[in-house]
Structures are given as C-alpha cells and as structure tokens.
Amino acid sequence: MPPGAVHERVLKTAKIKITTKCNRSCDFCIFADGAQGENMPPETFSTILDRLRTIPFRQLHINGGEPTVHRDFPVLSSLARERLPDKVMVLGTNAITLARNKPLMEATLASYDQVLIGCDDEHGNYEEVHSVVPALRAAGKTVVINSVLEGITPDRLTRLAELCSAHGAIHVTNHVHHIDVGQPTNALGGLCARYLDQHLMIEVDGSCYRCFNAMAKDDSEFSVWDDDFAAKVFAPRRHHYRFCGKCHEYTDSGAPVVPAPLPVPITVT
C-alpha cells in the first residue's frame, strides 16, 4: 500500500427488511405484522441496492418479517447476488417455508452464504429446522440457530444443540429483545458504544436507522431516497433511539455525540 493511504471505517452489515409479513406472530417481535404486513416493491429494492453500492460494507442481510414469504423472494435474492457479488449474503428466517417449498430452498442455496434461523417455542418451527439444517450444511452454508432462553424448554434446547453439533451448525442463545422483561432502565448518559459496530437497517419504505433494535417508524434518521444517503450513513449520531432505554445490548459510551469516522493513516512498514 502506498504511503499516505488511508483506512476508512466500513459498515459491517446492511440489513434490508423486504417485508413485514410473517407466517408466525411472536409476542416479542417488533419487526412483523403477521399476514397483514406489506412487501417491499421490487423497484424500491433495486434502488436500495444502487444506494448500497455507494458505501463500503461487508454483509447484506435480508430479513423481515419473514423474508421468504415475500412473493418476489427468489427474484430479489438473485438480483442482490448479481448486483453485489463481493458481499456476504445473509438470510434471516424461521425456515418454515424453506422446509415446505422446494423453489424457495433452491433460491436460498443459490444466493446466500449464511442462514440465520430463529428457533424456540414461540416460533414453533422445530420440525422444519431439523429438516433444513442438514441440507443447508450439506451445501456448505454457514448456519446459525438463535434461541430465546425465555421461550424454550430445556429438552428442546438440548436437541437443537445436538443438531448443530452433528451438522457443524452454530447454536446461540439470548434473552428476549425489544420488550421490557423487567430489567432496569439503562442510564442514558451518552450514546451506545455499539454504534461503532455500524449496522444499517433499511425499512420496507426505505427509511433508515443505525441500530438493529430500533424501530424505523419512530426512529428513522434518513432515507435511501436522500441525495446525501452515503454521507448520512457515517454521519455523527446525536440522539438515542426509542428502545435505548430497555435495550439488553445497550452500552453507554459516555459520549454525547459519536463522531463521524475520520480517515486513519496506515503506517507502512
């Protein structure tokens, strides 16, 4: 690398919520509206991909709602893979339709590198998960199963751990997110240090916010339609989101403003 080269901060994950429709109605979920949700128009999805090509980032995460119930899921997945060939493609799903619909499974195998599956009593998808994990792993896909500890029985938890161990998948657990489950309110003296980990969530209507736990309907900071979209992705953040007070992942950085990233000179040895 030549002298004077700079290293700029890179967005870790860009997440596109392509639908608020879902085939489950989990009590703790703030991202779906059941069968009454809406799908992102293909034209909006195409515009988002164009915008994302203007910023540095590593992973493209397609989620919802349940993204596989979007009527254009195969087409959108293929388009993203074609337009962003160097990005890690990640699908967030409950795997129910993947187990029951061969074309959707084939579209997933063709376009995605990683599949993240929520699985617990609330999702009610144990049978489907046990069906799709071996197929996904046989195709060389990275598979991560996430279980909410408050929503799963010990025997189910053990069986999922055994499934993952047998097929080389990853099993992680967490506590219920997005709702107040009795934890004390966070002291919001500064801003969340996790902002430095840079996740961009893009809503069905193109609204954007820089936190996976926030809700764009209330917390949207900007939009993919803004001419200065690329600049706003990395602009200073000055305000808390509505969910900061109850977020299990909140870490107070103590800073009233998280500064925009500045180029850092790289020492050439």
N, C-alpha and C positions, 0 to 999 in steps of 0.2 A: 504494500500500500504506500503510495507516495507521501512525502512529508506534507503536513498541513491538512491531511484528510480528516474528516470528522465522522463521529458516530452519533447518529440521532436516535432518539427513543422510537421504538417500534411498537405499534399496537399488538397486544398479544392475541386478542380474539375479537372478531366482528361477528355479532350474533344477529341473525335476521329472523324475526317472528313472522313466518309466512302465513300463519292462520291463528285465529283464536278459537277455532272449532276443536273439539276433542271428543273421543269416544269414552271418556271417563269424566267423573265430576268429583275430583278430590277436594276435600274440605280445605286443605291447606294451600291450594294452588291459587295464585293471583293472576296467572297468565292465560287462563282459558275460560270460555263461556259456554262449554258444553256444545250441544247441537245448534245453539242459537248464535254461534260465533260467525266471524267473517273471514274470507280468504283474501290474501294479498293479490291484487291483479298482476298478471304477468308483466305488464308494462312498467309497473312500479318496481317489480323485482329486477327487471333489466336496467332501469335507471340506477337502482342501488348498486348493482354490480359495476356500472360505469363509475359511480362515485368512489367506490372502494378501490378501484384501480388507481386512484389519485393519491392514496395514502399507503404508507408501509405497514403491513400487518402479516401475521403468521397463519392464523387459523380462521376458517369460515365455518361458523356453527349455525346450522339450520335447525330451528326449533319452532315451538308454538306456545300454546295449544299442542295438538298432536299433528306434526307436520305431514305425516303420511296420509292423513285424511283430506289434505288439500287435493282437489280434483286434478291439478296440474303438477303434482309432486314429481313424477318422473321427468317431465319436461324441464321444470325449474332446476332439478338436481343436475341434469345433463348440461344445461346452459351454464350453470355455475362452474362445473368441472371444466367446460370448454373455455370459458372466459377467464378463469383464474387457475390455470393449470399448475402453478407452482405453490398453491396454498394447500394446507392440510384441511381436508373436508371432514367435518364432524356432524353427525346426526344425533339430535336429542329426541328420544322416542320412548313409548311404553311397549313397543314391539308387538302389540296385539295384531295390527294389520299385517306386519311382516310375516307372522306365523300363518296367517289365513289367506294371504293374497300373493301368489307367486310373482306376478309382474312387479309389485311394489318391492318385494325382496330382491328381485333381479336388478331393479333400478338402484337400490341401495348398494348392492355388491358392485355395480358398475361405477358409481360416482363417489362413494365415501371411503375414507381411510379409517375413521373411528366411529363407533356407535356407542352412545351413552344411553343407558336404559334405567329408568326409574322402576323399582320393583319392591312392593310391600303390600300389606293388606288393603290399603286404600286403592292402589292401582288394580288389585285383583287379577294379576297377569302372570301368576307363577307358571302355569302350564305353557303359556306362549313363550315365556323367557327360556324355559328348559328346552323348548323346541328350537328356538332360533340361535341360541348361543353356540352350539356345536357347528352349525352351518356357517355362521359368521367367522368363527375362528378357523374353520377349515379353509376359508377363502383368504385367510391372512389378515383379517380386520382386527384392529385393536378394539376390545370390548370392555366397557366399564359399567358395572351394575351398581346403582346407588340405592340404598335402603334407608328409610326414615326410621330411626330406632323406636320412636313412639308409636309407630304404625306397623310393627311386625312382631310375630311371635318367635320365641327362641328356636323352635324346631325349624321354622321356615328360614330363619337367618342361617342356621347351620347347613341346611340343604343348599341354599344359594352359595355359601362359602365353598361347599364341596363341589358344586357345579363349576364354579370358577377355577378351583384348583385342578379339576380334572381336565379342563379345556384351555387353561392358560389365559383366562379372563381375569379382570381385576374387580374385586368387590370392596366397595367403600360404604361407610355408614355416616349418617349425620343426624342432627336433631331437626325438628320441624322449623322450616324457614318461613319468613314472610308474614307470620302472625305472632301475636303476643301469647306466649305459652308460660307466662309467669316470671320471666327473667326481669331483673331490674332495668329500668330505663338507662340507656347509655348517657353518660355525661358528654354532651356535645360541645366541648370547649374549642375544638379546632375542626379539622376535616379528616376524613378517613384516609389513613395511610395506604389502604388498598387501591386508592386511585392511581398510585404509581404502577400498579399491575395492569392498568389500561384495558378495560373491556368496554366495547361499544355495543349497546343494544339498539336495534332498529325495529321499530314497531310496524304493524301492518300498514299504517298510513304514512310511513316514512319518518315519523318522529324519532328523535334520538336522545339517549341519555347514557351516561358513562358509569353505569352500575347495573349489575345483573339483578339486584334485589329491589330496585326501584320500580315505579310504575310510570310509564310514559304519559299516560293520560293526565297525570298530575305533575310530573316532574320533567317533562320534555325540555331540553335545553336548546335544541336546534333541530334542523330537519335536513334530510338528504336533498331537499329542493333548494336549500340556501346556496347562493353562489360561492360563499366562502366556507363551504362544508369542510374542506380539508384543513383549514386553519382552525376551525372551531373544535375539531376532534382533539387537538392537543393544546387548546387554549387553557388559561388558568381556570380553576374551579373555585368558586367563592361561596357556594351555598350547599346546605345539607339537602338530601332528598327526604321525602315524606317518611320513608321507612328507616332512616338512620337511627332513630331513637330506639327501635326494637330489633335492629339487625344483629343476628348472632355473630356475624363476621366483622362487625364494626371495630375498627382500631383508630383511636383518636391520635392523629399525628401531632396535635397541638398547634398546627399552623392555621391561621385564619384564611390563608389562600394557598392552595397548592399551585406552585408556579408552572408556567409553560416550560417544556423541556428546551434546553439550550444545547446547541452542538458542543460536544465534548472532544477536545483534541485527543487523538490517539498517538501515544508515544511509539515511535518506530525504533525498534532495536536492531 
